[in-house]
């Protein structure tokens, strides 16, 4: 990693890639949301979680405030939480192949998540492998474990979401022409909107909330069902078979 890339907040530029893939984690790379799973199964349950989700949706509470209440309802020790998640969270069937394809072409994959970094790392290690877990940059919230075993989420910033995902992507978006890579973003929820605006092409997961907001705001996106779809579209653009404008013109990846 070069000193320049570190100082400028662009560590993924260390190998001078032509493209970078930024992706949400929960419900995007994984089939289930790990935080929802913890709240539903080890915390105060589905109904209360849905209540707080509605509070966020109707802007009566900030995401960070409601999310902390949900996680605070989980009293299980953190190591046991991770063990439970390792047994219950599944990977998108196309992600491992897509990551390998990206690795072979010097395209960094960066996870940008409102979840917790230790959880994401543990799941990556199990589901994709230790080498991938060490290689993939994870930009997420942290966890503080107290001496008595109590644990709490530690947010990255003071924003409404506790982690404004756009902040880590802006330095890449502001790189000068000729150095700035083509940037892709993969997501499924409202917290992905600000980050997606900083990139060149957004992949939105079928059947999720993000698409509803994109349609309301008339913003371009490509719909995906699995990372096999994303792999196909990124390959088309990377190889020059398709331009970004052509990709934006259609929601569906054939």
C-alpha positions as CSV (number, residue, x, y, z in Angstrom):
1,X,0.0,0.0,0.0
2,X,1.4,3.4,-1.0
3,X,1.7,6.2,1.5
4,X,-0.2,8.5,-0.9
5,X,-3.2,6.1,-1.1
6,X,-3.3,5.8,2.7
7,X,-3.1,9.5,3.3
8,X,-5.8,10.3,0.7
9,X,-8.1,7.7,2.1
10,X,-8.0,5.5,-1.0
11,X,-6.3,2.3,0.1
12,X,-8.0,0.2,-2.7
13,X,-5.9,2.3,-5.2
14,X,-2.6,0.7,-4.0
15,X,-2.5,-1.6,-7.0
16,X,-3.8,1.1,-9.5
17,X,-7.0,-0.9,-10.4
18,X,-9.1,0.1,-13.4
19,X,-12.3,-0.7,-11.4
20,X,-13.4,-1.1,-7.8
21,X,-16.5,-2.9,-6.5
22,X,-18.0,-1.5,-3.3
23,X,-20.7,-3.6,-1.7
24,X,-23.1,-3.7,1.2
25,X,-22.9,-6.9,3.3
26,X,-26.1,-7.9,5.0
27,X,-28.8,-9.1,2.6
28,X,-26.5,-8.2,-0.3
29,X,-23.5,-10.5,-0.1
30,X,-25.3,-12.7,2.4
31,X,-28.8,-14.1,1.9
32,X,-29.9,-13.1,5.4
33,X,-29.3,-10.0,7.5
34,X,-27.1,-11.0,10.4
35,X,-28.3,-8.1,12.6
36,X,-31.9,-9.0,12.0
37,X,-31.1,-12.6,12.8
38,X,-29.5,-11.7,16.1
39,X,-32.5,-9.4,17.1
40,X,-35.1,-11.9,16.0
41,X,-33.6,-15.0,17.6
42,X,-31.5,-13.8,20.5
43,X,-33.0,-10.4,21.2
44,X,-36.5,-9.0,21.6
45,X,-37.9,-10.7,18.5
46,X,-39.4,-10.1,15.1
47,X,-42.4,-7.9,16.1
48,X,-40.4,-5.4,18.1
49,X,-37.8,-5.3,15.4
50,X,-40.5,-4.5,12.8
51,X,-41.8,-1.8,15.1
52,X,-38.4,0.0,15.2
53,X,-38.0,-0.5,11.5
54,X,-41.2,1.4,11.0
55,X,-40.0,4.1,13.3
56,X,-37.0,4.5,11.1
57,X,-39.1,4.4,7.9
58,X,-41.4,7.2,9.2
59,X,-38.4,9.2,10.4
60,X,-39.5,9.1,14.0
61,X,-36.1,7.7,15.0
62,X,-32.7,7.8,13.4
63,X,-31.3,4.5,12.1
64,X,-28.4,4.6,14.6
65,X,-30.7,5.1,17.6
66,X,-33.2,2.3,16.6
67,X,-30.4,-0.1,15.5
68,X,-28.7,0.3,18.9
69,X,-31.9,-0.5,20.7
70,X,-32.3,-3.6,18.6
71,X,-28.8,-4.8,19.3
72,X,-29.0,-3.9,23.0
73,X,-31.8,-6.4,23.3
74,X,-29.3,-9.2,22.5
75,X,-27.8,-10.3,25.9
76,X,-25.9,-13.3,24.5
77,X,-22.1,-13.0,24.8
78,X,-20.6,-11.7,21.6
79,X,-18.4,-14.8,20.8
80,X,-21.6,-17.0,21.0
81,X,-23.4,-14.5,18.8
82,X,-20.8,-15.0,16.1
83,X,-21.0,-18.8,16.5
84,X,-24.7,-18.7,16.0
85,X,-24.4,-16.5,12.9
86,X,-21.8,-18.8,11.4
87,X,-24.3,-21.6,11.6
88,X,-27.3,-19.7,10.2
89,X,-26.1,-17.1,7.6
90,X,-25.6,-18.1,4.0
91,X,-23.6,-16.5,1.2
92,X,-25.0,-15.4,-2.1
93,X,-24.3,-18.3,-4.4
94,X,-22.5,-16.2,-6.9
95,X,-20.2,-14.1,-4.6
96,X,-17.3,-16.5,-4.2
97,X,-16.9,-16.9,-7.9
98,X,-17.3,-13.2,-8.5
99,X,-14.6,-12.4,-5.9
100,X,-12.2,-14.8,-7.6
101,X,-13.0,-13.2,-11.0
102,X,-12.3,-9.8,-9.6
103,X,-9.1,-10.9,-7.8
104,X,-7.7,-12.3,-11.1
105,X,-8.3,-8.9,-12.8
106,X,-7.0,-6.6,-10.0
107,X,-10.4,-5.3,-9.2
108,X,-10.6,-4.7,-5.4
109,X,-13.9,-5.7,-3.6
110,X,-14.6,-3.4,-0.6
111,X,-17.4,-4.2,1.9
112,X,-19.1,-1.1,3.1
113,X,-21.6,-2.0,5.9
114,X,-23.8,-0.6,8.6
115,X,-23.1,-3.9,10.4
116,X,-20.2,-4.9,12.7
117,X,-16.7,-5.6,11.4
118,X,-15.9,-8.6,13.6
119,X,-19.1,-10.3,12.4
120,X,-18.4,-9.7,8.8
121,X,-14.8,-10.9,9.0
122,X,-15.8,-14.1,10.8
123,X,-18.5,-14.8,8.2
124,X,-16.2,-14.0,5.3
125,X,-13.5,-16.3,6.7
126,X,-16.0,-19.2,7.0
127,X,-18.0,-18.6,3.8
128,X,-15.3,-17.5,1.3
129,X,-12.0,-18.4,3.0
130,X,-9.3,-16.9,5.2
131,X,-7.3,-15.4,2.3
132,X,-10.4,-13.6,1.0
133,X,-11.2,-12.4,4.5
134,X,-7.8,-10.9,4.9
135,X,-7.8,-9.4,1.4
136,X,-11.3,-7.8,1.3
137,X,-11.3,-4.4,3.0
138,X,-14.2,-4.1,5.5
139,X,-15.4,-0.6,6.3
140,X,-18.0,-1.0,9.0
141,X,-19.0,-0.3,12.6
142,X,-17.0,-1.8,15.4
143,X,-17.9,-3.6,18.7
144,X,-16.7,-2.8,22.2
145,X,-16.7,-5.7,24.7
146,X,-16.6,-4.8,28.4
147,X,-14.8,-6.8,31.0
148,X,-18.1,-8.2,32.3
149,X,-18.9,-9.5,28.7
150,X,-21.5,-6.9,27.9
151,X,-21.0,-5.6,24.3
152,X,-22.1,-2.6,22.4
153,X,-21.9,-1.4,18.8
154,X,-19.4,1.4,18.1
155,X,-20.5,3.6,15.2
156,X,-18.0,5.0,12.7
157,X,-19.5,8.5,12.7
158,X,-22.2,10.8,14.0
159,X,-24.5,10.6,11.0
160,X,-28.1,9.4,11.0
161,X,-27.0,5.9,10.0
162,X,-24.0,5.8,12.4
163,X,-22.0,5.1,9.3
164,X,-22.4,7.4,6.3
165,X,-21.2,5.0,3.6
166,X,-20.6,7.8,1.1
167,X,-17.7,9.2,3.2
168,X,-15.4,6.3,2.4
169,X,-16.2,6.4,-1.3
170,X,-15.9,10.2,-1.9
171,X,-12.0,10.2,-1.9
172,X,-12.2,7.7,-4.9
173,X,-14.9,9.7,-6.7
174,X,-12.7,12.9,-6.4
175,X,-9.6,11.3,-8.0
176,X,-8.5,13.1,-11.2
177,X,-9.6,11.9,-14.6
178,X,-7.2,9.3,-15.8
179,X,-6.6,8.0,-12.3
180,X,-10.2,7.5,-11.1
181,X,-11.3,3.9,-11.5
182,X,-14.7,2.8,-12.7
183,X,-16.7,2.3,-9.5
184,X,-19.6,-0.1,-8.9
185,X,-21.9,-0.4,-5.9
186,X,-24.0,-3.3,-4.8
187,X,-26.8,-2.8,-2.2
188,X,-30.3,-3.6,-1.0
189,X,-31.4,-0.9,1.4
190,X,-31.9,2.8,2.0
191,X,-28.5,3.2,3.7
192,X,-26.9,2.4,0.4
193,X,-28.3,5.5,-1.4
194,X,-25.7,8.0,-0.5
195,X,-22.8,5.6,-1.3
196,X,-24.4,4.7,-4.7
197,X,-24.5,8.3,-5.7
198,X,-20.7,8.4,-5.5
199,X,-20.2,5.5,-7.9
200,X,-20.7,4.9,-11.7
201,X,-23.2,2.0,-11.7
202,X,-25.5,0.7,-8.9
203,X,-26.6,-2.9,-8.6
204,X,-29.8,-3.1,-6.6
205,X,-31.1,-6.4,-5.2
206,X,-34.4,-7.6,-6.5
207,X,-37.3,-7.4,-4.1
208,X,-35.6,-5.1,-1.6
209,X,-36.3,-1.6,-0.3
210,X,-33.6,0.1,-2.3
211,X,-35.4,-0.4,-5.6
212,X,-38.6,1.3,-4.2
213,X,-36.6,4.4,-3.4
214,X,-34.7,4.4,-6.7
215,X,-37.9,4.2,-8.6
216,X,-39.4,7.1,-6.6
217,X,-36.3,9.2,-7.3
218,X,-36.0,8.1,-10.9
219,X,-32.4,7.0,-10.4
220,X,-30.7,4.5,-12.7
221,X,-29.8,1.0,-11.5
222,X,-29.3,-2.5,-12.6
223,X,-31.4,-5.1,-10.8
224,X,-29.6,-8.3,-9.6
225,X,-30.8,-11.6,-8.2
226,X,-27.4,-13.0,-7.3
227,X,-23.7,-12.0,-7.8
228,X,-23.7,-14.1,-11.0
229,X,-25.7,-11.2,-12.6
230,X,-23.3,-8.6,-11.3
231,X,-20.4,-10.7,-12.5
232,X,-21.9,-10.8,-16.0
233,X,-22.5,-7.0,-16.2
234,X,-19.1,-6.0,-14.7
235,X,-17.4,-8.3,-17.2
236,X,-19.3,-6.7,-20.1
237,X,-18.2,-3.2,-19.0
238,X,-14.6,-4.2,-18.0
239,X,-14.1,-5.9,-21.3
240,X,-15.5,-3.0,-23.3
241,X,-18.5,-4.9,-24.7
242,X,-20.8,-2.4,-22.9
243,X,-20.5,1.2,-21.9
244,X,-21.7,2.6,-18.5
245,X,-24.4,4.6,-20.3
246,X,-25.6,1.5,-22.1
247,X,-25.7,-0.4,-18.8
248,X,-27.6,2.4,-17.1
249,X,-30.2,2.3,-19.9
250,X,-31.5,-1.1,-18.9
251,X,-32.5,-2.3,-15.5
252,X,-32.3,-6.0,-16.4
253,X,-29.1,-8.0,-16.9
254,X,-29.7,-10.5,-19.7
